[in-house]
Amino acid sequence: MSSVKRLAETSCLKSLPPNYVFSAQSVDFMVWDNGEVEIPVIDFSLLMSSNTDQRSKTIKDIGYACREWGFFMVINHGVPEELKEEMLGACQSLFDLTEKEKLEYAGKSLFDPIRIGTSFNVTVDKQLFWRDYLKVHVHPHFHAPHKPPIFREISEEYCKRAREVAQELLKGISESLGLEDDYINEKMEVGLGSQLLVVNLYPPCPQPAVAMGLPPHSDHGLLTLLMQNEQDGLQVLHNGTWVPITPLPNSFIVNTGDHLEILTNGKYKSVIHRAMVNNEATRISIGTAHGPPLDKIVSPAPELVAEGGNHLGYRGIKYKEYLELQQSNQLNGKDCVEYVRL
């Protein structure tokens, strides 16, 4: 299937092809907040501080962000802004390859090391999403396209730095739950775990009011770290309202994933979000999804089930099985979480 980027660059394109059009009944375009609501901000440098009071307050802030939002911004994370800009440039160069060059990476299997595609899953999507993507398995074994030549070196360093930030955040999350700081990293074997690089490209759309970049969904895994270029489009469902997210300069947007919800027995829930498009400029977002090894069974932590007489809320499921379930069906809210909920 031809990429959305190629379709968008067709000079005669004035309206969307019918298979990209969403009706007002199928997508809630109008309910969103344009006022004062903002997601929490976590200063990573305070989490790493030797000042116990500062670190303790930051851990409480992380707990609040996970419990009340499932989304937060991370500033002062130590990943150089220059590296992030180089990563954005490398991703743009990759999408600028010819259709023939990109076809080399048109993987068919979910677990192919490198896949370039469009929409979400074109074999089951009833309507197509205004989005091209690159998905690369970068840990525990690193992979990268060999074109463009700069991509491998830049993406390897970027993913390494993102992984380091994610593991430190998971320590803070563990402590916010009253657990030892290495609890999640050790129980979920994060050091040997899965890291998936997902790059999304949303070209200018001639009719953004009836198109979708990605539909409402939650993310698999424990945490997702996201950065983007200067174009906004991410919206988070908070208390029944769509909240548009405008990241602070050189920040990461972090969201809790389905497997953190399972592990915490629902104390920290994954949150539904979506990607909207515009008719002015291309948006690129770069996400790294951090999870356990593919063969790891994720189930609620006994310490959190026993806490306060809580009941077991989720059945255990192998991470690979969960990915296969999510990626082989239409992307629809938190359907996969409901599949494992007791």
VEXTIPA-574844 format. One record per residue (C-alpha): residue number from 1; y, x, z. Coordinates in Angstrom, 2 decimals. Last residue first. Example, Ala and Ser with C-alpha at 12.3 -4.5 7.8 and 13.67 -1.06 7.14 Angstrom:
VEXTIPA-574844
     i         Y         X         Z
     2     -1.06     13.67      7.14
     1     -4.50     12.30      7.80
END
This chain:
VEXTIPA-574844
     i         Y         X         Z
   342    -10.30    -11.01     36.05
   341     -7.97     -9.35     33.54
   340     -9.70     -7.21     30.92
   339     -9.02     -9.41     27.87
   338     -5.65    -10.45     29.29
   337     -4.55     -6.83     29.01
   336     -5.58     -6.89     25.35
   335     -3.53    -10.00     24.62
   334     -0.39     -8.50     26.12
   333      2.09     -9.53     23.43
   332      0.49     -9.83     20.02
   331     -0.28     -6.91     17.75
   330     -2.88     -8.33     15.36
   329     -6.33     -6.92     15.89
   328     -8.14     -3.65     15.18
   327     -5.63     -1.47     17.05
   326     -5.84     -3.29     20.36
   325     -9.63     -3.59     20.59
   324    -10.26     -0.08     19.29
   323     -7.74      1.30     21.76
   322     -9.44     -0.56     24.62
   321    -12.86      0.76     23.62
   320    -11.50      4.32     23.55
   319    -10.04      3.93     27.03
   318    -13.37      2.71     28.45
   317    -12.89     -0.51     30.36
   316    -12.99     -1.40     34.04
   315    -12.44     -5.00     35.01
   314     -9.04     -6.11     36.21
   313     -7.57     -7.93     39.21
   312     -9.81     -6.84     42.09
   311     -8.49     -8.85     45.01
   310     -5.76     -7.61     47.35
   309     -6.46     -7.49     51.08
   308     -3.20     -5.74     51.91
   307     -4.26     -2.52     50.21
   306     -7.98     -2.54     49.39
   305     -7.29     -2.91     45.67
   304     -4.68     -0.15     45.80
   303     -6.96      2.42     47.44
   302     -9.83      1.40     45.15
   301     -7.76      2.39     42.11
   300     -8.18     -0.33     39.48
   299    -10.38      0.53     36.50
   298    -10.11      2.96     33.60
   297    -13.36      4.27     32.12
   296    -12.75      7.66     30.53
   295    -14.36      8.29     27.13
   294    -11.02      8.63     25.31
   293     -9.63     11.08     27.86
   292     -6.84      9.54     29.96
   291     -3.50      8.42     28.57
   290     -0.09      9.59     27.41
   289      1.64      7.92     24.48
   288      4.29     10.09     22.82
   287      6.94      8.15     20.97
   286      9.39      9.18     18.28
   285     11.84      6.60     16.98
   284     13.60      6.76     13.64
   283     16.18      4.15     12.63
   282     17.47      4.10      9.07
   281     20.97      2.75      8.51
   280     22.98     -0.36      7.70
   279     20.83     -3.46      7.28
   278     19.32     -3.48     10.76
   277     15.85     -3.70     12.32
   276     14.36     -4.97     15.58
   275     11.65     -3.23     17.57
   274      9.85     -5.10     20.33
   273      9.06     -4.93     24.06
   272      6.56     -6.46     26.47
   271      6.19     -4.68     29.79
   270      3.25     -2.91     31.40
   269      2.80     -3.89     35.02
   268      3.11     -1.77     38.13
   267      1.33     -3.49     41.04
   266     -1.15     -4.99     38.60
   265     -4.28     -3.33     39.98
   264     -2.50      0.04     39.92
   263     -5.07      1.45     37.48
   262     -4.99     -1.65     35.27
   261     -1.20     -1.70     35.08
   260     -1.14      2.05     34.48
   259     -3.65      1.40     31.72
   258     -1.41     -1.17     30.05
   257      1.48      1.27     29.78
   256      4.62      1.95     31.79
   255      7.72      2.69     29.79
   254      9.93      5.75     29.48
   253     13.09      6.07     27.40
   252     13.94      9.73     27.18
   251     17.51     10.97     27.43
   250     19.57     13.38     25.35
   249     22.55     11.01     25.20
   248     21.99      7.74     27.12
   247     19.72      5.29     25.36
   246     20.99      1.91     24.13
   245     18.36     -0.69     25.00
   244     18.73     -4.33     23.97
   243     17.57     -6.80     26.67
   242     15.53     -9.79     25.52
   241     15.49    -12.32     28.34
   240     12.54    -13.95     30.10
   239     12.94    -11.92     33.27
   238     13.05     -8.70     31.24
   237     11.67     -8.53     27.69
   236     12.75     -5.16     26.33
   235     14.55     -4.59     23.03
   234     14.48     -1.42     20.92
   233     16.69     -1.46     17.84
   232     19.37      1.18     18.26
   231     20.31      3.81     15.68
   230     21.47      7.23     16.91
   229     18.07      8.86     16.45
   228     15.24      8.01     18.78
   227     13.35      9.17     21.86
   226     10.34      7.64     23.53
   225      8.01      8.67     26.34
   224      5.05      6.31     26.81
   223      3.16      6.19     30.09
   222     -0.35      5.28     31.25
   221     -2.07      4.29     28.02
   220     -1.75      1.27     25.75
   219      1.69     -0.10     25.00
   218      2.93     -3.69     25.36
   217      3.80     -5.99     22.49
   216      6.51     -8.18     20.97
   215      6.54     -7.57     17.21
   214      7.41     -4.27     15.51
   213     10.15     -3.71     12.95
   212     10.60     -7.43     12.41
   211     12.37     -9.30      9.62
   210     14.21    -12.64      9.39
   209     17.64    -11.60     10.71
   208     17.26     -8.12      9.24
   207     17.62     -9.40      5.68
   206     18.35     -6.44      3.35
   205     16.58     -4.01      5.73
   204     17.73     -0.44      6.26
   203     14.66      1.73      6.86
   202     12.63      1.59     10.10
   201     10.64      4.81     10.55
   200      8.27      5.07     13.49
   199      6.73      8.31     14.76
   198      3.72      8.02     17.06
   197      2.35     11.13     18.75
   196     -0.81     10.35     20.70
   195     -1.68     12.27     23.84
   194     -5.19     11.78     25.20
   193     -6.39     13.40     28.39
   192     -7.63     16.78     29.48
   191     -4.70     17.38     31.84
   190     -4.53     13.61     32.34
   189     -7.92     13.51     34.03
   188     -7.22      9.88     35.04
   187     -8.19     10.47     38.68
   186     -6.52     13.88     38.68
   185     -3.20     12.99     37.06
   184     -3.09      9.67     38.90
   183     -3.70     11.15     42.36
   182     -1.70     14.37     41.94
   181      1.20     13.22     44.16
   180     -1.06     11.81     46.87
   179     -0.83      8.03     47.06
   178      1.78      5.73     48.64
   177      2.47      3.95     45.36
   176      5.80      5.76     44.94
   175      3.84      8.98     45.46
   174      1.64      8.26     42.45
   173      4.69      7.32     40.35
   172      6.37     10.60     41.23
   171      3.26     12.53     40.23
   170      3.07     10.46     37.03
   169      6.66     11.51     36.29
   168      5.60     15.16     36.60
   167      2.74     14.60     34.18
   166      4.99     12.83     31.68
   165      7.57     15.64     31.73
   164      4.90     18.25     31.01
   163      3.46     16.15     28.19
   162      6.91     15.80     26.62
   161      7.27     19.60     26.66
   160      3.89     20.11     25.00
   159      4.64     17.39     22.45
   158      7.91     19.07     21.48
   157      6.35     22.52     21.20
   156      3.53     21.28     18.96
   155      5.90     19.08     16.95
   154      8.21     21.98     16.12
   153      5.46     24.39     15.10
   152      3.55     21.87     13.01
   151      6.45     20.14     11.29
   150      8.23     23.15      9.81
   149      5.87     23.39      6.81
   148      6.55     19.80      5.68
   147      3.70     19.34      5.06
   146      0.70     20.81      6.88
   145      0.33     17.59      8.85
   144     -0.34     18.23     12.53
   143     -3.28     18.33     14.94
   142     -3.61     19.55     18.52
   141     -6.82     19.01     20.44
   140     -6.49     17.56     23.96
   139     -4.01     16.41     22.74
   138     -1.99     15.97     19.54
   137     -3.64     12.94     17.93
   136     -1.15     12.11     15.19
   135      0.25      8.75     14.12
   134      2.93      8.55     11.43
   133      4.57      5.22     10.76
   132      6.38      3.03      8.27
   131      8.11     -0.11      9.50
   130      9.48     -3.43      8.30
   129      6.49     -5.37      9.63
   128      4.15     -7.33      7.39
   127      3.21    -10.96      7.93
   126     -0.35    -12.08      8.55
   125     -1.22     -8.58      9.79
   124     -5.04     -8.20      9.72
   123     -5.83     -5.54      7.10
   122     -2.24     -4.26      7.09
   121     -2.56     -3.04     10.66
   120      0.86     -2.19     12.07
   119      3.37     -2.25      9.16
   118      2.99      0.95      7.08
   117      0.77      3.99      7.11
   116      0.41      7.69      7.77
   115     -2.57      8.81      9.81
   114     -3.50     12.19     11.28
   113     -6.46     13.02     13.56
   112     -8.55     10.11     12.25
   111     -9.37      8.10     15.35
   110     -8.34      4.69     14.11
   109    -10.16      5.31     10.82
   108     -8.67      4.78      7.37
   107     -6.30      7.71      7.24
   106     -3.49      7.72      4.66
   105     -2.72     11.39      5.27
   104     -3.17     12.60      1.70
   103     -1.24      9.52      0.56
   102      1.87     11.13      2.03
   101      1.95     13.68     -0.79
   100      1.48     10.99     -3.43
    99      4.22      8.81     -1.92
    98      6.54     11.81     -2.12
    97      7.63     13.48      1.09
    96     10.84     12.09      2.63
    95      8.83     10.62      5.52
    94      7.87     14.15      6.52
    93     11.42     15.44      6.19
    92     12.65     12.65      8.49
    91     10.00     13.68     11.03
    90     11.07     17.33     10.86
    89     14.70     16.34     11.38
    88     13.87     14.20     14.42
    87     11.86     17.08     15.86
    86     14.69     19.53     15.25
    85     17.06     17.17     17.07
    84     14.66     16.96     20.01
    83     14.32     20.74     20.09
    82     18.11     21.16     20.05
    81     18.43     18.71     22.94
    80     16.28     21.06     25.00
    79     13.62     19.34     27.14
    78     14.73     19.91     30.73
    77     14.48     16.33     31.93
    76     18.14     15.98     32.93
    75     17.96     12.25     32.12
    74     15.07      9.78     32.19
    73     15.66      6.18     31.17
    72     13.57      3.39     32.64
    71     11.13      0.68     31.60
    70      8.43     -1.16     33.57
    69     11.32     -3.22     34.92
    68     10.90     -4.44     38.51
    67      7.85     -2.52     39.72
    66      8.13      0.58     37.56
    65     11.89      0.94     38.04
    64     11.66      0.23     41.77
    63      8.91      2.80     42.21
    62     10.89      5.35     40.23
    61     13.91      4.70     42.45
    60     11.74      5.22     45.54
    59     10.55      8.53     44.06
    58     14.17      9.48     43.40
    57     15.09      8.75     47.02
    56     12.27     10.99     48.26
    55     13.28     13.78     45.89
    54     16.88     13.71     47.05
    53     15.85     13.66     50.72
    52     13.30     16.43     50.21
    51     15.79     18.82     48.62
    50     13.50     21.15     46.68
    49     14.42     19.13     43.60
    48     11.92     18.29     40.86
    47     12.50     14.53     41.18
    46     16.22     15.30     41.42
    45     16.10     17.15     38.09
    44     14.40     14.12     36.53
    43     17.42     11.90     37.15
    42     16.02      8.40     36.73
    41     18.12      5.66     35.12
    40     17.25      1.98     35.59
    39     17.55     -0.46     32.65
    38     20.88     -2.10     31.95
    37     22.00     -5.73     32.17
    36     25.77     -6.20     31.71
    35     26.00     -8.39     28.66
    34     24.37     -8.73     25.27
    33     21.18    -10.36     26.52
    32     18.70    -11.69     24.03
    31     17.36    -15.08     23.07
    30     18.23    -15.53     19.40
    29     15.47    -13.88     17.41
    28     12.50    -15.66     18.96
    27      9.82    -15.08     16.34
    26      7.28    -17.53     14.91
    25      9.53    -20.61     14.85
    24     12.48    -18.74     13.34
    23     10.21    -17.82     10.46
    22      9.24    -14.23      9.72
    21      9.70    -12.78      6.23
    20      7.89     -9.58      5.24
    19      5.19    -11.30      3.11
    18      7.92    -13.24      1.30
    17      9.49    -10.11     -0.24
    16     12.81     -9.51      1.47
    15     16.12    -10.04     -0.28
    14     18.55     -7.93     -2.33
    13     16.16     -5.23     -3.57
    12     17.51     -4.12     -6.96
    11     18.12     -0.53     -5.92
    10     14.58      0.02     -4.67
     9     15.11      2.38     -1.74
     8     13.95     -0.24      0.74
     7     10.59     -0.57     -1.06
     6     10.03      3.19     -0.98
     5     10.83      3.29      2.73
     4      8.61      0.28      3.33
     3      5.71      2.35      2.03
     2      3.49      1.23     -0.85
     1      0.00      0.00      0.00
END
